[in-house]
Amino acid sequence: MNNALASCIRVCAASDAILLLEDGVLGATKSSPQADAIHRLIESGVRVFAISFDIKARGLSELQLESVELVDYDDFVTLTIQHRCVQSWY
């Protein structure tokens, strides 16, 4: 099992943002093992995003956490510009 999302969540600060893409969007579902942690992060000020195309491509639209913001690939670029440090987690 990949623990990348759990590791990422542990080091997030209130000014950070998480962008879930490709199979990482599974973390944005109500049944995700990290769903509660994602809710707590969002309540603490961390913004959590998921690529809308990846959510739809995996048939997860009905299972998505409502608090996760959907973005497209143009928004992905904007997010990388807005955040000084970008870290990939695999």
N, C-alpha and C positions, 0 to 999 in steps of 0.2 A: 504494500500500500504506500502511495506517495503522500508524504506529510508536508509538502511544500506550502499549501495554504495555511496549515496550522502554524508552521514556522514563521510565515509572513505575518500572520495575525499577532503573534507574540511580540514582534518588534515594532508594531505600528504606533505612531503618536498621533495626537489629535489633528495635526496639520497635514497628515499623510492621506493618500488615496490609494485604493486598490482597483486595478482593472483586471477583470477575469475575461479570458479569451480562450478560443478553441475548446478543448475538453475541460479547461479550468472553470467554464461556466457551470459545471455540475455543482460547484461550491455555492452557487447563487440559488439553489433550490431549497424548498422547505424541508426536504428529507436529507439534506447534506449533514454530515457529522459536524460541520462547522457553523450550521445555521444560527445557533444561539450566540456563538462568539461573534458572528458577523453583526447580529442585532446589537450586541453590546458595543462593538466598535462604532457602529453608526451613531448610537446614542452618545458616544464619547466625542464625536466630531469627525471621525474618519469617514470619508465618502467612499462608497463601494460602487463600482461600475461593472457592467458586463456588456460585451459586444452583442447587440440585438440579433445580428445575423447568426451568430453562433448559438444563441438561445433557440431561435426558430429552427435552425438546421437540425438540432438535436431533439426537437419536439418538446421543449421544456417551458413553453410560454405559460401554460396553466400551472406549472409547478414552481415558477420563479418567486423568490422572496420579493414582496412589494417594495421593500425599502432599498433594494438594489436598483440603481439608476441604469437604464439602458442607453447605450450610445452606439454610434456608427463609427466607421473607420476614420472619417474626418475628425470626429470628436477625439478619437484615439490620438491623433497627431496633436490636437490642441492640448490634450492632457499632458503629453510629453513636454510640450513647450511651457506649460504652466508650472510644472514641478521641476525644481532645480536638479534633483537627483532621481534617476530612474534605475530601479533594480529589478532584474528578471528572476523569478523563482521557478525552478523546474522540479 
